[in-house]
Amino acid sequence: MFEKILVPMDHSEHSQRAFNVATQIAKKFGAKITLIHVYSVGITPVVVPEPSTLTVGIPISRPEYISQWTEAAREAGSRILAEAENKAKAEKVEVDSMLREGHTVQEIVQASKEGNFDLIVMGARGVSHVREMLLGSVTDGVMHHATCPVLILRQKQSPH
């Protein structure tokens, strides 16, 4: 039924839970897991008032800082993937990984299409529907744009 499973990974607990479930599914069906981590170092445009009214300096990021941030994000993503790969191999599950830069939802959906995956397994933080609509979410975006089934593991909210 499932031969190729895509598992988006980040440093969160819900991502780890999704990985654990994907590993169990892969063992049951003899499937291969592909882990994906998407990082981005976005630069938000700043609207500056007319120079004559500007009295406080606005820090502008220098290109070398952006390059350092990008490299740090890439290295963090590589560590996340390597750790999960080692866990999958310890469970005797065939595993591969991909590290991409860009918009998280777009990259996950594109990877799922390009790789012709049978299933995407991912976690959700368990935020309310209203909050999700206002803030948007990676899970919601993938669920609505993926062309294969998406298994979403929702974390229970605490009653507090």
DRENTORKOL-3810 file (N, C-alpha, C; in nm, 4 decimals):
REM DRENTORKOL-3810
@n.u->0.0816; n.v->-0.1196; n.w->0.0000; ca.u->0.0000; ca.v->0.0000; ca.w->0.0000; c.u->0.0860; c.v->0.1259; c.w->0.0000
@n.u->0.1818; n.v->0.1323; n.w->0.0926; ca.u->0.2713; ca.v->0.2475; ca.w->0.0983; c.u->0.4129; c.v->0.2003; c.w->0.0698
@n.u->0.4739; n.v->0.2581; n.w->-0.0313; ca.u->0.6120; ca.v->0.2242; ca.w->-0.0637; c.u->0.7066; c.v->0.3391; c.w->-0.0348
@n.u->0.6559; n.v->0.4632; n.w->-0.0530; ca.u->0.7398; ca.v->0.5818; ca.w->-0.0348; c.u->0.6670; c.v->0.6811; c.w->0.0554
@n.u->0.7302; n.v->0.7120; n.w->0.1696; ca.u->0.6699; ca.v->0.8003; ca.w->0.2690; c.u->0.7593; c.v->0.9223; c.w->0.2873
@n.u->0.7001; n.v->1.0400; n.w->0.2775; ca.u->0.7722; ca.v->1.1654; ca.w->0.2978; c.u->0.7411; c.v->1.2164; c.w->0.4381
@n.u->0.8453; n.v->1.2521; n.w->0.5123; ca.u->0.8287; ca.v->1.2976; ca.w->0.6503; c.u->0.8993; c.v->1.4323; c.w->0.6691
@n.u->0.8228; n.v->1.5414; n.w->0.6740; ca.u->0.8833; ca.v->1.6723; ca.w->0.7027; c.u->0.9358; c.v->1.6754; c.w->0.8467
@n.u->1.0580; n.v->1.7237; n.w->0.8639; ca.u->1.1220; ca.v->1.7257; ca.w->0.9957; c.u->1.1644; c.v->1.8674; c.w->1.0325
@n.u->1.1431; n.v->1.9001; n.w->1.1591; ca.u->1.2022; ca.v->2.0198; ca.w->1.2170; c.u->1.2458; c.v->1.9806; c.w->1.3579
@n.u->1.2713; n.v->2.0731; n.w->1.4436; ca.u->1.3211; ca.v->2.0398; ca.w->1.5769; c.u->1.2099; c.v->2.0190; c.w->1.6797
@n.u->1.0856; n.v->2.0154; n.w->1.6354; ca.u->0.9729; ca.v->2.0111; ca.w->1.7282; c.u->0.9374; c.v->1.8697; c.w->1.7737
@n.u->0.8659; n.v->1.8636; n.w->1.8837; ca.u->0.8176; ca.v->1.7363; ca.w->1.9374; c.u->0.7152; c.v->1.6726; c.w->1.8430
@n.u->0.6277; n.v->1.7548; n.w->1.7821; ca.u->0.5262; ca.v->1.6972; ca.w->1.6926; c.u->0.5898; c.v->1.6375; c.w->1.5670
@n.u->0.6993; n.v->1.6935; n.w->1.5231; ca.u->0.7726; ca.v->1.6380; ca.w->1.4096; c.u->0.8321; c.v->1.5019; c.w->1.4470
@n.u->0.8837; n.v->1.4924; n.w->1.5672; ca.u->0.9411; ca.v->1.3663; ca.w->1.6147; c.u->0.8334; c.v->1.2593; c.w->1.6275
@n.u->0.7162; n.v->1.2964; n.w->1.6753; ca.u->0.6060; ca.v->1.2004; ca.w->1.6857; c.u->0.5665; c.v->1.1495; c.w->1.5469
@n.u->0.5609; n.v->1.2384; n.w->1.4501; ca.u->0.5268; ca.v->1.1986; ca.w->1.3131; c.u->0.6329; c.v->1.1021; c.w->1.2586
@n.u->0.7575; n.v->1.1328; n.w->1.2857; ca.u->0.8666; ca.v->1.0447; ca.w->1.2430; c.u->0.8501; c.v->0.9049; c.w->1.3025
@n.u->0.8185; n.v->0.8976; n.w->1.4317; ca.u->0.8009; ca.v->0.7680; ca.w->1.4976; c.u->0.6885; c.v->0.6872; c.w->1.4335
@n.u->0.5771; n.v->0.7524; n.w->1.4028; ca.u->0.4645; ca.v->0.6834; ca.w->1.3390; c.u->0.5021; c.v->0.6413; c.w->1.1967
@n.u->0.5687; n.v->0.7294; n.w->1.1237; ca.u->0.6111; ca.v->0.6968; ca.w->0.9867; c.u->0.7047; c.v->0.5763; c.w->0.9868
@n.u->0.7913; n.v->0.5693; n.w->1.0860; ca.u->0.8827; ca.v->0.4560; ca.w->1.0981; c.u->0.8051; c.v->0.3257; c.w->1.1170
@n.u->0.7039; n.v->0.3298; n.w->1.2005; ca.u->0.6219; ca.v->0.2099; ca.w->1.2242; c.u->0.5458; c.v->0.1689; c.w->1.0970
@n.u->0.4927; n.v->0.2673; n.w->1.0251; ca.u->0.4228; ca.v->0.2387; ca.w->0.8990; c.u->0.5207; c.v->0.1775; c.w->0.7986
@n.u->0.6400; n.v->0.2352; n.w->0.7908; ca.u->0.7415; ca.v->0.1844; ca.w->0.6974; c.u->0.7791; c.v->0.0404; c.w->0.7301
@n.u->0.7929; n.v->0.0093; n.w->0.8571; ca.u->0.8261; ca.v->-0.1281; ca.w->0.8979; c.u->0.7144; c.v->-0.2246; c.w->0.8590
@n.u->0.5912; n.v->-0.1818; n.w->0.8797; ca.u->0.4755; ca.v->-0.2676; ca.w->0.8505; c.u->0.4629; c.v->-0.2969; c.w->0.6999
@n.u->0.4867; n.v->-0.1944; n.w->0.6160; ca.u->0.4662; ca.v->-0.2091; ca.w->0.4717; c.u->0.5957; c.v->-0.2271; c.w->0.3932
@n.u->0.7093; n.v->-0.2301; n.w->0.4606; ca.u->0.8361; ca.v->-0.2413; ca.w->0.3900; c.u->0.8640; c.v->-0.1184; c.w->0.3052
@n.u->0.8224; n.v->-0.0044; n.w->0.3540; ca.u->0.8345; ca.v->0.1205; ca.w->0.2784; c.u->0.9667; c.v->0.1910; c.w->0.3064
@n.u->0.9993; n.v->0.2830; n.w->0.2188; ca.u->1.1162; ca.v->0.3686; ca.w->0.2350; c.u->1.0679; c.v->0.5048; c.w->0.2842
@n.u->1.1388; n.v->0.5610; n.w->0.3804; ca.u->1.1082; ca.v->0.6943; ca.w->0.4318; c.u->1.2057; c.v->0.7941; c.w->0.3708
@n.u->1.1536; n.v->0.9068; n.w->0.3291; ca.u->1.2393; ca.v->1.0182; ca.w->0.2900; c.u->1.2078; c.v->1.1335; c.w->0.3842
@n.u->1.3099; n.v->1.1788; n.w->0.4524; ca.u->1.2968; ca.v->1.2909; ca.w->0.5444; c.u->1.3246; c.v->1.4193; c.w->0.4683
@n.u->1.2488; n.v->1.5235; n.w->0.4981; ca.u->1.2736; ca.v->1.6523; ca.w->0.4341; c.u->1.2760; c.v->1.7613; c.w->0.5407
@n.u->1.3731; n.v->1.8492; n.w->0.5281; ca.u->1.3783; ca.v->1.9682; ca.w->0.6131; c.u->1.3903; c.v->2.0878; c.w->0.5192
@n.u->1.3053; n.v->2.1860; n.w->0.5421; ca.u->1.3074; ca.v->2.3075; ca.w->0.4608; c.u->1.3457; c.v->2.4237; c.w->0.5522
@n.u->1.4457; n.v->2.4972; n.w->0.5105; ca.u->1.4857; ca.v->2.6150; ca.w->0.5870; c.u->1.4739; c.v->2.7372; c.w->0.4973
@n.u->1.4581; n.v->2.8501; n.w->0.5601; ca.u->1.4559; ca.v->2.9744; ca.w->0.4833; c.u->1.5084; c.v->3.0862; c.w->0.5710
@n.u->1.5769; n.v->3.1756; n.w->0.5089; ca.u->1.6249; ca.v->3.2955; ca.w->0.5767; c.u->1.5659; c.v->3.4101; c.w->0.4967
@n.u->1.4438; n.v->3.4473; n.w->0.5359; ca.u->1.3730; ca.v->3.5507; ca.w->0.4619; c.u->1.4124; c.v->3.6892; c.w->0.5074
@n.u->1.4152; n.v->3.7781; n.w->0.4138; ca.u->1.4410; ca.v->3.9184; ca.w->0.4441; c.u->1.3093; c.v->3.9914; c.w->0.4255
@n.u->1.2612; n.v->4.0532; n.w->0.5323; ca.u->1.1355; ca.v->4.1261; ca.w->0.5269; c.u->1.1632; c.v->4.2697; c.w->0.4854
@n.u->1.0937; n.v->4.3175; n.w->0.3803; ca.u->1.1162; ca.v->4.4557; ca.w->0.3399; c.u->1.0703; c.v->4.5523; c.w->0.4500
@n.u->1.1439; n.v->4.6604; n.w->0.4654; ca.u->1.1120; ca.v->4.7608; ca.w->0.5664; c.u->1.0697; c.v->4.8883; c.w->0.4966
@n.u->0.9564; n.v->4.9425; n.w->0.5368; ca.u->0.9112; ca.v->5.0692; ca.w->0.4802; c.u->0.9736; c.v->5.1795; c.w->0.5644
@n.u->1.0482; n.v->5.2654; n.w->0.4991; ca.u->1.1187; ca.v->5.3719; ca.w->0.5687; c.u->1.0527; c.v->5.5049; c.w->0.5336
@n.u->1.0269; n.v->5.5885; n.w->0.6345; ca.u->0.9703; ca.v->5.7191; ca.w->0.6041; c.u->1.0704; c.v->5.8026; c.w->0.5248
@n.u->1.0248; n.v->5.9136; n.w->0.4748; ca.u->1.1130; ca.v->6.0012; ca.w->0.3963; c.u->1.2398; c.v->6.0294; c.w->0.4749
@n.u->1.3544; n.v->6.0314; n.w->0.4090; ca.u->1.4806; ca.v->6.0513; ca.w->0.4799; c.u->1.4830; c.v->6.1767; c.w->0.5680
@n.u->1.4131; n.v->6.2805; n.w->0.5290; ca.u->1.4169; ca.v->6.4037; ca.w->0.6076; c.u->1.3477; c.v->6.3872; c.w->0.7426
@n.u->1.2561; n.v->6.2901; n.w->0.7542; ca.u->1.1853; ca.v->6.2705; ca.w->0.8811; c.u->1.2465; c.v->6.1578; c.w->0.9635
@n.u->1.3467; n.v->6.0924; n.w->0.9092; ca.u->1.4090; ca.v->5.9797; ca.w->0.9773; c.u->1.5108; c.v->6.0309; c.w->1.0778
@n.u->1.4864; n.v->6.0028; n.w->1.2058; ca.u->1.5783; ca.v->6.0520; ca.w->1.3089; c.u->1.6534; c.v->5.9391; c.w->1.3776
@n.u->1.6026; n.v->5.8169; n.w->1.3647; ca.u->1.6671; ca.v->5.7024; ca.w->1.4284; c.u->1.7186; c.v->5.6097; c.w->1.3193
@n.u->1.8410; n.v->5.5631; n.w->1.3373; ca.u->1.8977; ca.v->5.4727; ca.w->1.2370; c.u->1.8269; c.v->5.3384; c.w->1.2375
@n.u->1.8063; n.v->5.2818; n.w->1.1215; ca.u->1.7446; ca.v->5.1495; ca.w->1.1082; c.u->1.8549; c.v->5.0520; c.w->1.0705
@n.u->1.8731; n.v->4.9479; n.w->1.1509; ca.u->1.9805; ca.v->4.8530; ca.w->1.1184; c.u->1.9490; c.v->4.7781; c.w->0.9891
@n.u->2.0412; n.v->4.7768; n.w->0.8995; ca.u->2.0277; ca.v->4.7040; ca.w->0.7735; c.u->2.1257; c.v->4.5867; c.w->0.7809
@n.u->2.0767; n.v->4.4672; n.w->0.7509; ca.u->2.1634; ca.v->4.3496; ca.w->0.7569; c.u->2.2623; c.v->4.3521; c.w->0.6429
@n.u->2.3855; n.v->4.3244; n.w->0.6767; ca.u->2.4902; ca.v->4.3201; ca.w->0.5760; c.u->2.4876; c.v->4.1829; c.w->0.5093
@n.u->2.5267; n.v->4.1762; n.w->0.3829; ca.u->2.5228; ca.v->4.0493; ca.w->0.3091; c.u->2.5945; c.v->3.9349; c.w->0.3798
@n.u->2.7067; n.v->3.9642; n.w->0.4462; ca.u->2.7789; ca.v->3.8544; ca.w->0.5126; c.u->2.6989; c.v->3.7972; c.w->0.6296
@n.u->2.6159; n.v->3.8785; n.w->0.6949; ca.u->2.5306; ca.v->3.8269; ca.w->0.8022; c.u->2.4240; c.v->3.7340; c.w->0.7462
@n.u->2.3657; n.v->3.7746; n.w->0.6346; ca.u->2.2628; ca.v->3.6916; ca.w->0.5712; c.u->2.3229; c.v->3.5570; c.w->0.5322
@n.u->2.4436; n.v->3.5602; n.w->0.4791; ca.u->2.5127; ca.v->3.4375; ca.w->0.4415; c.u->2.5397; c.v->3.3506; c.w->0.5647
@n.u->2.5770; n.v->3.4124; n.w->0.6767; ca.u->2.6009; ca.v->3.3369; ca.w->0.8001; c.u->2.4713; c.v->3.2756; c.w->0.8523
@n.u->2.3616; n.v->3.3502; n.w->0.8476; ca.u->2.2318; ca.v->3.2982; ca.w->0.8928; c.u->2.1884; c.v->3.1807; c.w->0.8065
@n.u->2.2082; n.v->3.1949; n.w->0.6760; ca.u->2.1710; ca.v->3.0882; ca.w->0.5841; c.u->2.2517; c.v->2.9621; c.w->0.6133
@n.u->2.3808; n.v->2.9785; n.w->0.6334; ca.u->2.4668; ca.v->2.8641; ca.w->0.6625; c.u->2.4281; c.v->2.7994; c.w->0.7959
@n.u->2.3972; n.v->2.8802; n.w->0.8958; ca.u->2.3558; ca.v->2.8267; ca.w->1.0260; c.u->2.2250; c.v->2.7483; c.w->1.0129
@n.u->2.1306; n.v->2.8002; n.w->0.9349; ca.u->2.0024; ca.v->2.7309; ca.w->0.9136; c.u->2.0249; c.v->2.5995; c.w->0.8395
@n.u->2.1128; n.v->2.6013; n.w->0.7403; ca.u->2.1442; ca.v->2.4801; ca.w->0.6633; c.u->2.2082; c.v->2.3748; c.w->0.7542
@n.u->2.3024; n.v->2.4175; n.w->0.8374; ca.u->2.3700; ca.v->2.3239; ca.w->0.9284; c.u->2.2726; c.v->2.2655; c.w->1.0306
@n.u->2.1833; n.v->2.3488; n.w->1.0842; ca.u->2.0840; ca.v->2.2997; ca.w->1.1804; c.u->1.9934; c.v->2.1965; c.w->1.1136
@n.u->1.9510; n.v->2.2241; n.w->0.9919; ca.u->1.8674; ca.v->2.1303; ca.w->0.9164; c.u->1.9400; c.v->1.9993; c.w->0.8903
@n.u->2.0674; n.v->2.0076; n.w->0.8575; ca.u->2.1467; ca.v->1.8866; ca.w->0.8337; c.u->2.1557; c.v->1.8012; c.w->0.9598
@n.u->2.1726; n.v->1.8657; n.w->1.0752; ca.u->2.1795; ca.v->1.7921; ca.w->1.2023; c.u->2.0465; c.v->1.7225; c.w->1.2328
@n.u->1.9358; n.v->1.7927; n.w->1.2098; ca.u->1.8022; ca.v->1.7343; ca.w->1.2333; c.u->1.7845; c.v->1.6095; c.w->1.1473
@n.u->1.8203; n.v->1.6208; n.w->1.0200; ca.u->1.8049; ca.v->1.5084; ca.w->0.9279; c.u->1.8975; c.v->1.3920; c.w->0.9639
@n.u->2.0224; n.v->1.4221; n.w->0.9988; ca.u->2.1185; ca.v->1.3168; ca.w->1.0317; c.u->2.0735; c.v->1.2391; c.w->1.1546
@n.u->2.0239; n.v->1.3094; n.w->1.2546; ca.u->1.9768; ca.v->1.2431; ca.w->1.3762; c.u->1.8596; c.v->1.1493; c.w->1.3458
@n.u->1.7638; n.v->1.1979; n.w->1.2667; ca.u->1.6478; ca.v->1.1147; ca.w->1.2320; c.u->1.6891; c.v->0.9982; c.w->1.1427
@n.u->1.7823; n.v->1.0216; n.w->1.0506; ca.u->1.8314; ca.v->0.9125; ca.w->0.9650; c.u->1.8922; c.v->0.8012; c.w->1.0486
@n.u->1.9729; n.v->0.8388; n.w->1.1474; ca.u->2.0353; ca.v->0.7386; ca.w->1.2345; c.u->1.9304; c.v->0.6580; c.w->1.3099
@n.u->1.8260; n.v->0.7240; n.w->1.3573; ca.u->1.7183; ca.v->0.6538; ca.w->1.4287; c.u->1.6462; c.v->0.5562; c.w->1.3359
@n.u->1.6184; n.v->0.5989; n.w->1.2123; ca.u->1.5492; ca.v->0.5113; ca.w->1.1173; c.u->1.6353; c.v->0.3892; c.w->1.0847
@n.u->1.7640; n.v->0.4116; n.w->1.0644; ca.u->1.8548; ca.v->0.2999; ca.w->1.0340; c.u->1.8625; c.v->0.2033; c.w->1.1509
@n.u->1.8594; n.v->0.2566; n.w->1.2730; ca.u->1.8612; ca.v->0.1704; ca.w->1.3913; c.u->1.7355; c.v->0.0839; c.w->1.3975
@n.u->1.6264; n.v->0.1331; n.w->1.3390; ca.u->1.5008; ca.v->0.0573; ca.w->1.3336; c.u->1.4949; c.v->-0.0327; c.w->1.2094
@n.u->1.6034; n.v->-0.0344; n.w->1.1329; ca.u->1.6136; ca.v->-0.1141; ca.w->1.0097; c.u->1.5131; c.v->-0.0693; c.w->0.9034
@n.u->1.4929; n.v->0.0625; n.w->0.8948; ca.u->1.4041; ca.v->0.1211; ca.w->0.7948; c.u->1.4910; c.v->0.1907; c.w->0.6903
@n.u->1.4609; n.v->0.1645; n.w->0.5635; ca.u->1.5333; ca.v->0.2315; ca.w->0.4560; c.u->1.4986; c.v->0.3799; c.w->0.4595
@n.u->1.5997; n.v->0.4638; n.w->0.4566; ca.u->1.5773; ca.v->0.6073; ca.w->0.4741; c.u->1.6673; c.v->0.6883; c.w->0.3813
@n.u->1.6144; n.v->0.8016; n.w->0.3421; ca.u->1.6850; ca.v->0.8978; ca.w->0.2591; c.u->1.6484; c.v->1.0343; c.w->0.3161
@n.u->1.7190; n.v->1.1371; n.w->0.2768; ca.u->1.6807; ca.v->1.2698; ca.w->0.3256; c.u->1.7106; c.v->1.3759; c.w->0.2215
@n.u->1.6393; n.v->1.4874; n.w->0.2352; ca.u->1.6634; ca.v->1.6016; ca.w->0.1475; c.u->1.6536; c.v->1.7295; c.w->0.2288
@n.u->1.7434; n.v->1.8199; n.w->0.1985; ca.u->1.7500; ca.v->1.9496; ca.w->0.2635; c.u->1.7227; c.v->2.0542; c.w->0.1571
@n.u->1.6214; n.v->2.1361; n.w->0.1783; ca.u->1.5839; ca.v->2.2357; ca.w->0.0785; c.u->1.5718; c.v->2.3728; c.w->0.1414
@n.u->1.5970; n.v->2.4723; n.w->0.0610; ca.u->1.5783; ca.v->2.6109; ca.w->0.1036; c.u->1.4582; c.v->2.6668; c.w->0.0294
@n.u->1.3719; n.v->2.7384; n.w->0.1005; ca.u->1.2583; ca.v->2.8005; ca.w->0.0347; c.u->1.1373; c.v->2.8077; c.w->0.1246
@n.u->1.0223; n.v->2.8231; n.w->0.0615; ca.u->0.8948; ca.v->2.8293; ca.w->0.1327; c.u->0.8575; c.v->2.6870; c.w->0.1727
@n.u->0.8355; n.v->2.6655; n.w->0.3000; ca.u->0.8195; ca.v->2.5304; ca.w->0.3535; c.u->0.7084; c.v->2.4518; c.w->0.2850
@n.u->0.5888; n.v->2.5095; n.w->0.2768; ca.u->0.4765; ca.v->2.4368; ca.w->0.2163; c.u->0.5067; c.v->2.4043; c.w->0.0701
@n.u->0.5518; n.v->2.5021; n.w->-0.0040; ca.u->0.5788; ca.v->2.4808; ca.w->-0.1465; c.u->0.6843; c.v->2.3727; c.w->-0.1682
@n.u->0.7886; n.v->2.3747; n.w->-0.0873; ca.u->0.8965; ca.v->2.2766; ca.w->-0.1043; c.u->0.8512; c.v->2.1357; c.w->-0.0691
@n.u->0.7711; n.v->2.1220; n.w->0.0372; ca.u->0.7220; ca.v->1.9890; ca.w->0.0751; c.u->0.6283; c.v->1.9344; c.w->-0.0330
@n.u->0.5366; n.v->2.0175; n.w->-0.0789; ca.u->0.4410; ca.v->1.9745; ca.w->-0.1825; c.u->0.5147; c.v->1.9398; c.w->-0.3115
@n.u->0.6100; n.v->2.0239; n.w->-0.3504; ca.u->0.6861; ca.v->1.9982; ca.w->-0.4728; c.u->0.7660; c.v->1.8683; c.w->-0.4605
@n.u->0.8299; n.v->1.8474; n.w->-0.3457; ca.u->0.9071; ca.v->1.7242; ca.w->-0.3245; c.u->0.8168; c.v->1.6013; c.w->-0.3304
@n.u->0.6957; n.v->1.6140; n.w->-0.2745; ca.u->0.6041; ca.v->1.4986; ca.w->-0.2753; c.u->0.5612; c.v->1.4637; c.w->-0.4174
@n.u->0.5442; n.v->1.5653; n.w->-0.5009; ca.u->0.5067; ca.v->1.5406; ca.w->-0.6413; c.u->0.6242; c.v->1.4846; c.w->-0.7193
@n.u->0.7397; n.v->1.5493; n.w->-0.7060; ca.u->0.8584; ca.v->1.5054; ca.w->-0.7802; c.u->0.8974; c.v->1.3621; c.w->-0.7438
@n.u->0.8862; n.v->1.3273; n.w->-0.6156; ca.u->0.9263; ca.v->1.1953; ca.w->-0.5698; c.u->0.8167; c.v->1.0911; c.w->-0.5806
@n.u->0.6991; n.v->1.1344; n.w->-0.6257; ca.u->0.5865; ca.v->1.0426; ca.w->-0.6425; c.u->0.5596; c.v->0.9627; c.w->-0.5141
@n.u->0.5474; n.v->1.0358; n.w->-0.4022; ca.u->0.5274; ca.v->0.9713; ca.w->-0.2726; c.u->0.3846; c.v->0.9215; c.w->-0.2577
@n.u->0.3700; n.v->0.8129; n.w->-0.1806; ca.u->0.2393; ca.v->0.7537; ca.w->-0.1536; c.u->0.1718; c.v->0.8164; c.w->-0.0318
@n.u->0.2530; n.v->0.8773; n.w->0.0561; ca.u->0.2008; ca.v->0.9287; ca.w->0.1823; c.u->0.2955; c.v->1.0336; c.w->0.2391
@n.u->0.2372; n.v->1.1363; n.w->0.2994; ca.u->0.3134; ca.v->1.2336; ca.w->0.3776; c.u->0.2672; c.v->1.2170; c.w->0.5214
@n.u->0.3609; n.v->1.2029; n.w->0.6138; ca.u->0.3271; ca.v->1.1914; ca.w->0.7558; c.u->0.3883; c.v->1.3117; c.w->0.8265
@n.u->0.3018; n.v->1.3904; n.w->0.8912; ca.u->0.3524; ca.v->1.5084; ca.w->0.9592; c.u->0.2722; c.v->1.5394; c.w->1.0843
@n.u->0.3306; n.v->1.6160; n.w->1.1701; ca.u->0.2652; ca.v->1.6532; ca.w->1.2951; c.u->0.1979; c.v->1.7877; c.w->1.2835
@n.u->0.1075; n.v->1.8108; n.w->1.3764; ca.u->0.0417; ca.v->1.9412; ca.w->1.3891; c.u->0.0527; c.v->1.9818; c.w->1.5344
@n.u->0.0649; n.v->2.1082; n.w->1.5566; ca.u->0.0834; ca.v->2.1569; ca.w->1.6930; c.u->-0.0439; c.v->2.1514; c.w->1.7756
@n.u->-0.1586; n.v->2.1359; n.w->1.7119; ca.u->-0.2826; ca.v->2.1297; ca.w->1.7881; c.u->-0.3410; c.v->2.2661; c.w->1.8163
@n.u->-0.3058; n.v->2.3645; n.w->1.7337; ca.u->-0.3632; ca.v->2.4967; ca.w->1.7537; c.u->-0.5088; c.v->2.4963; c.w->1.7093
@n.u->-0.5848; n.v->2.5907; n.w->1.7588; ca.u->-0.7267; ca.v->2.5972; ca.w->1.7248; c.u->-0.7446; c.v->2.6315; c.w->1.5776
@n.u->-0.8617; n.v->2.5990; n.w->1.5251; ca.u->-0.8909; ca.v->2.6286; ca.w->1.3846; c.u->-0.8872; c.v->2.7786; c.w->1.3583
@n.u->-0.9346; n.v->2.8579; n.w->1.4510; ca.u->-0.9343; ca.v->3.0033; ca.w->1.4328; c.u->-0.7907; c.v->3.0538; c.w->1.4241
@n.u->-0.7085; n.v->3.0068; n.w->1.5147; ca.u->-0.5688; ca.v->3.0505; ca.w->1.5147; c.u->-0.4993; c.v->3.0053; c.w->1.3858
@n.u->-0.5283; n.v->2.8817; n.w->1.3422; ca.u->-0.4698; ca.v->2.8305; ca.w->1.2194; c.u->-0.5087; c.v->2.9169; c.w->1.1000
@n.u->-0.6367; n.v->2.9586; n.w->1.0956; ca.u->-0.6828; ca.v->3.0417; ca.w->0.9844; c.u->-0.6143; c.v->3.1780; c.w->0.9871
@n.u->-0.5945; n.v->3.2316; n.w->1.1056; ca.u->-0.5329; ca.v->3.3629; ca.w->1.1162; c.u->-0.3834; c.v->3.3585; c.w->1.0879
@n.u->-0.3168; n.v->3.2576; n.w->1.1400; ca.u->-0.1722; ca.v->3.2507; ca.w->1.1280; c.u->-0.1251; c.v->3.1693; c.w->1.0086
@n.u->-0.2108; n.v->3.0790; n.w->0.9617; ca.u->-0.1690; ca.v->2.9866; ca.w->0.8577; c.u->-0.0815; c.v->2.8802; c.w->0.9201
@n.u->-0.0627; n.v->2.7696; n.w->0.8540; ca.u->0.0259; ca.v->2.6677; ca.w->0.9081; c.u->0.0802; c.v->2.5822; c.w->0.7950
@n.u->0.1959; n.v->2.5267; n.w->0.8215; ca.u->0.2572; ca.v->2.4372; ca.w->0.7243; c.u->0.1683; c.v->2.3150; c.w->0.7039
@n.u->0.1195; n.v->2.2599; n.w->0.8142; ca.u->0.0339; ca.v->2.1413; ca.w->0.8054; c.u->-0.0882; c.v->2.1681; c.w->0.7196
@n.u->-0.1540; n.v->2.2792; n.w->0.7448; ca.u->-0.2730; ca.v->2.3156; ca.w->0.6693; c.u->-0.2399; c.v->2.3330; c.w->0.5209
@n.u->-0.1305; n.v->2.3999; n.w->0.4925; ca.u->-0.0902; ca.v->2.4228; ca.w->0.3533; c.u->-0.0598; c.v->2.2937; c.w->0.2804
@n.u->0.0136; n.v->2.2042; n.w->0.3449; ca.u->0.0476; ca.v->2.0762; ca.w->0.2823; c.u->-0.0789; c.v->1.9939; c.w->0.2609
@n.u->-0.1633; n.v->1.9914; n.w->0.3634; ca.u->-0.2867; ca.v->1.9132; ca.w->0.3548; c.u->-0.3726; c.v->1.9568; c.w->0.2357
@n.u->-0.3786; n.v->2.0868; n.w->0.2100; ca.u->-0.4637; ca.v->2.1378; ca.w->0.1022; c.u->-0.4004; c.v->2.1316; c.w->-0.0362
@n.u->-0.2676; n.v->2.1183; n.w->-0.0434; ca.u->-0.2021; ca.v->2.1245; ca.w->-0.1742; c.u->-0.1335; c.v->1.9953; c.w->-0.2178
@n.u->-0.1196; n.v->1.9005; n.w->-0.1277; ca.u->-0.0533; ca.v->1.7749; ca.w->-0.1642; c.u->-0.1430; c.v->1.6925; c.w->-0.2557
@n.u->-0.0799; n.v->1.6150; n.w->-0.3420; ca.u->-0.1549; ca.v->1.5303; ca.w->-0.4344; c.u->-0.1588; c.v->1.3848; c.w->-0.3874
@n.u->-0.1037; n.v->1.3581; n.w->-0.2705; ca.u->-0.1100; ca.v->1.2242; ca.w->-0.2119; c.u->-0.1728; c.v->1.2367; c.w->-0.0732
@n.u->-0.2112; n.v->1.1244; n.w->-0.0122; ca.u->-0.2684; ca.v->1.1317; ca.w->0.1223; c.u->-0.1694; c.v->1.1917; c.w->0.2229
@n.u->-0.2241; n.v->1.2638; n.w->0.3206; ca.u->-0.1438; ca.v->1.3253; ca.w->0.4262; c.u->-0.1978; c.v->1.2761; c.w->0.5600
@n.u->-0.1129; n.v->1.2114; n.w->0.6379; ca.u->-0.1495; ca.v->1.1677; ca.w->0.7717; c.u->-0.0986; c.v->1.2733; c.w->0.8685
@n.u->-0.1913; n.v->1.3349; n.w->0.9409; ca.u->-0.1560; ca.v->1.4421; ca.w->1.0339; c.u->-0.1754; c.v->1.3923; c.w->1.1761
@n.u->-0.0693; n.v->1.4005; n.w->1.2530; ca.u->-0.0745; ca.v->1.3611; ca.w->1.3933; c.u->-0.0886; c.v->1.4878; c.w->1.4759
@n.u->-0.2031; n.v->1.5001; n.w->1.5361; ca.u->-0.2328; ca.v->1.6214; ca.w->1.6111; c.u->-0.2003; c.v->1.6010; c.w->1.7580
@n.u->-0.1270; n.v->1.6945; n.w->1.8136; ca.u->-0.0913; ca.v->1.6894; ca.w->1.9547; c.u->-0.2063; c.v->1.7447; c.w->2.0369
@n.u->-0.2411; n.v->1.6748; n.w->2.1423; ca.u->-0.3496; ca.v->1.7210; ca.w->2.2273; c.u->-0.3124; c.v->1.8503; c.w->2.2975
@n.u->-0.4101; n.v->1.9408; n.w->2.3056; ca.u->-0.3877; ca.v->2.0651; ca.w->2.3780; c.u->-0.4084; c.v->2.0401; c.w->2.5264
@n.u->-0.3294; n.v->2.1075; n.w->2.6064; ca.u->-0.3496; ca.v->2.0955; ca.w->2.7502; c.u->-0.4694; c.v->2.1816; c.w->2.7889
@n.u->-0.5432; n.v->2.1439; n.w->2.8936; ca.u->-0.6642; ca.v->2.2163; ca.w->2.9315; c.u->-0.6364; c.v->2.3542; c.w->2.9922
@n.u->-0.5121; n.v->2.3921; n.w->3.0094; ca.u->-0.4785; ca.v->2.5198; ca.w->3.0735; c.u->-0.5090; c.v->2.6346; c.w->2.9843
END
